[in-house]
Amino acid sequence: MATQAITQDAVINAARKLGRSLNNEQADFLRTYLDQLIKWNRKMNLVGKSSWQQVFDTLIVDSLFLADFLDGLPLEDQPLTLDLGAGAGLPGIPLRSIWQDGVYWLVEVREKRSLFMRSVLGRMGLPNTHVFHGRAEDALTRLAESGHSATADLILSRAFMPWRKLLDFTRPMLRDGGIIVILANDPQPADSDIPDGWKLADVASYPAARDERYFWSLIKS
């Protein structure tokens, strides 16, 4: 049986149910991403056995709320962002459908997932959004060799590694005053648990898939 086509109106309605409005361009970006994700998922198992509606409600929901969260952070006007362990492009590609500030790099070591992201970005035409295929610790060195900044303004992570280890790992990658945002299933740690050299900044929670999820932002000091 043929899969029912994903329409722009259906995407707008799905976002509305989650309390987020989309314009036609944003909805069309997301429609294209979802269409390609479901097609590739049949061969690559990118997101498990899920319909596009399930993907929207359980995964893309993060990106919808993340866009608003980033708008409230003290970022540079045109930040250089690294999205570590981007996998199937989540949260980054849906996020860039809505939030398009600066230059955004999806960092992924697995070749097939990198290929998927490059393919879908080629169809979507998102501005200043790129895929780095390789190890996260090599990303900025190689980007600097091609004329980009050697440190990032913003790093995003969802389940890339445990948060304490992540702070040590990303510290050399961020400029002073740079921000890391962690997408988590648990509330933020207490200030007393934050390692030296970091300051817990804005935090937020939001409903997703009948659970509560969280954003933590930490500033490198």
C-alpha positions as CSV (number, residue, x, y, z in Angstrom):
1,M,0.0,0.0,0.0
2,A,1.3,3.4,-0.9
3,T,2.2,5.8,1.9
4,Q,-0.2,8.8,2.1
5,A,1.5,12.0,1.0
6,I,2.5,14.5,3.7
7,T,0.9,17.8,3.0
8,Q,1.8,21.3,4.1
9,D,-1.5,21.8,5.8
10,A,-1.1,18.5,7.7
11,V,2.3,19.8,9.1
12,I,0.8,23.1,10.0
13,N,-2.0,21.4,11.9
14,A,0.4,19.0,13.6
15,A,2.4,22.0,14.9
16,R,-0.7,23.8,16.0
17,K,-1.7,20.8,18.2
18,L,1.7,21.2,20.0
19,G,1.1,24.9,20.5
20,R,3.4,26.2,17.7
21,S,2.5,28.1,14.6
22,L,4.3,27.7,11.3
23,N,4.3,29.8,8.2
24,N,4.0,28.1,4.8
25,E,7.7,28.2,4.1
26,Q,8.6,26.6,7.4
27,A,5.9,23.9,7.0
28,D,7.2,23.1,3.5
29,F,10.7,22.7,4.8
30,L,9.4,20.3,7.5
31,R,7.2,18.5,5.0
32,T,10.2,17.8,2.7
33,Y,12.3,16.6,5.6
34,L,9.6,14.3,6.9
35,D,8.9,12.9,3.5
36,Q,12.6,12.0,3.0
37,L,13.1,10.7,6.5
38,I,10.2,8.3,6.2
39,K,11.4,7.1,2.8
40,W,15.0,6.5,3.9
41,N,13.8,5.0,7.2
42,R,12.5,2.0,5.4
43,K,16.0,1.0,4.5
44,M,18.2,2.6,7.2
45,N,16.1,2.5,10.4
46,L,16.8,6.1,11.2
47,V,14.0,6.6,13.7
48,G,12.5,3.1,14.3
49,K,9.1,2.1,13.0
50,S,7.3,5.4,13.1
51,S,4.8,7.3,11.1
52,W,5.5,10.9,10.2
53,Q,3.0,12.0,12.8
54,Q,4.8,10.0,15.5
55,V,8.1,11.5,14.5
56,F,6.6,14.9,14.6
57,D,5.1,14.5,18.1
58,T,8.1,12.8,19.7
59,L,11.1,14.2,17.9
60,I,10.4,17.3,15.9
61,V,8.6,18.8,18.9
62,D,12.0,19.3,20.4
63,S,13.1,21.5,17.5
64,L,9.9,23.6,17.6
65,F,10.5,24.6,21.3
66,L,14.3,24.8,20.8
67,A,13.9,27.6,18.2
68,D,12.1,29.8,20.8
69,F,14.6,28.9,23.5
70,L,17.6,29.9,21.3
71,D,15.9,33.2,20.5
72,G,16.1,34.1,24.2
73,L,19.9,33.4,24.6
74,P,22.6,36.0,24.4
75,L,24.1,34.7,21.2
76,E,26.2,36.4,18.6
77,D,24.3,38.0,15.7
78,Q,25.6,35.3,13.3
79,P,26.6,32.4,15.5
80,L,28.7,29.4,14.4
81,T,26.8,26.4,15.7
82,L,27.9,22.8,16.0
83,D,25.2,20.1,16.4
84,L,27.0,17.1,17.8
85,G,25.9,13.6,16.9
86,A,23.3,14.8,14.5
87,G,22.3,11.3,13.4
88,A,19.2,11.6,11.2
89,G,19.3,15.4,11.4
90,L,17.5,15.8,14.7
91,P,17.1,18.3,16.2
92,G,19.1,20.3,13.7
93,I,17.3,20.1,10.3
94,P,13.8,20.7,11.7
95,L,15.4,23.5,13.9
96,R,16.9,25.1,10.8
97,S,13.5,25.0,9.1
98,I,12.5,27.6,11.7
99,W,15.6,29.2,13.2
100,Q,18.2,30.2,10.6
101,D,20.7,32.4,12.4
102,G,24.3,32.1,11.5
103,V,26.1,29.1,10.1
104,Y,25.1,25.6,11.3
105,W,27.1,22.4,11.1
106,L,25.5,19.0,11.6
107,V,28.4,16.8,12.9
108,E,28.0,13.1,12.4
109,V,30.7,10.3,12.2
110,R,28.4,7.7,10.6
111,E,28.7,7.8,6.8
112,K,25.2,6.6,5.9
113,R,23.5,9.2,8.2
114,S,25.8,11.9,6.9
115,L,24.7,10.9,3.4
116,F,21.1,11.1,4.3
117,M,21.4,14.6,5.8
118,R,23.3,15.8,2.7
119,S,20.6,14.4,0.5
120,V,17.7,15.9,2.3
121,L,19.5,19.3,2.7
122,G,20.0,19.3,-1.0
123,R,16.3,19.0,-1.5
124,M,15.3,21.5,1.1
125,G,17.7,24.3,0.2
126,L,18.1,25.5,3.8
127,P,20.5,28.5,4.0
128,N,24.0,28.1,5.7
129,T,23.3,24.6,6.9
130,H,26.0,22.0,6.3
131,V,27.0,18.4,7.2
132,F,30.4,17.6,8.7
133,H,31.2,13.9,8.3
134,G,33.8,12.9,10.8
135,R,34.6,12.9,14.5
136,A,33.3,15.8,16.6
137,E,36.8,16.5,18.0
138,D,38.1,17.0,14.5
139,A,35.3,19.3,13.3
140,L,36.6,22.7,14.2
141,T,40.2,22.0,13.1
142,R,39.0,21.0,9.7
143,L,36.6,23.8,9.4
144,A,39.3,26.3,10.4
145,E,41.4,25.0,7.5
146,S,38.7,26.0,5.1
147,G,38.4,29.5,6.6
148,H,35.8,29.1,9.4
149,S,36.3,30.1,13.0
150,A,38.4,27.8,15.1
151,T,35.9,28.0,18.0
152,A,32.1,27.8,18.0
153,D,29.6,30.2,19.5
154,L,27.0,27.6,20.2
155,I,27.0,23.8,20.6
156,L,23.9,21.7,20.8
157,S,23.8,18.2,22.2
158,R,21.1,15.6,22.7
159,A,22.4,12.3,24.2
160,F,25.8,12.7,22.6
161,M,27.5,11.8,25.9
162,P,26.8,12.3,29.7
163,W,26.6,16.0,30.5
164,R,29.7,16.2,32.8
165,K,31.9,14.5,30.2
166,L,30.3,16.6,27.5
167,L,31.3,19.9,29.3
168,D,35.0,18.7,29.4
169,F,34.8,17.5,25.8
170,T,33.4,20.7,24.4
171,R,35.2,23.3,26.4
172,P,38.1,23.6,23.9
173,M,35.6,23.9,21.1
174,L,33.7,26.9,22.5
175,R,34.9,30.5,22.5
176,D,34.9,32.3,25.9
177,G,31.3,33.3,26.5
178,G,30.1,30.6,24.2
179,I,27.0,28.6,25.0
180,I,26.2,24.9,25.1
181,V,22.6,23.8,25.1
182,I,21.8,20.3,26.3
183,L,18.5,18.6,25.4
184,A,17.6,16.4,28.4
185,N,15.0,14.2,29.9
186,D,15.8,15.5,33.4
187,P,15.8,18.9,35.1
188,Q,19.0,20.9,35.2
189,P,21.6,20.1,37.9
190,A,22.1,22.3,40.9
191,D,24.5,25.2,40.6
192,S,26.8,23.5,43.1
193,D,27.1,20.5,40.7
194,I,28.3,22.6,37.8
195,P,32.0,22.3,37.1
196,D,34.3,25.3,37.4
197,G,34.5,27.3,34.3
198,W,30.8,27.0,33.5
199,K,27.8,29.0,34.5
200,L,24.3,27.6,34.3
201,A,22.2,30.2,32.3
202,D,18.6,29.9,31.0
203,V,16.7,26.6,31.4
204,A,13.3,25.6,30.1
205,S,10.9,22.7,30.2
206,Y,8.2,21.7,27.7
207,P,5.8,18.9,27.1
208,A,6.7,16.1,24.6
209,A,5.2,12.7,24.1
210,R,3.3,12.9,27.4
211,D,6.5,13.6,29.2
212,E,8.4,16.7,30.3
213,R,11.7,17.5,28.6
214,Y,14.2,20.1,29.3
215,F,16.8,22.5,27.8
216,W,19.8,23.5,29.8
217,S,22.1,26.3,28.6
218,L,25.6,26.8,30.1
219,I,28.0,29.6,29.4
220,K,31.7,29.0,29.2
221,S,33.5,31.5,31.5
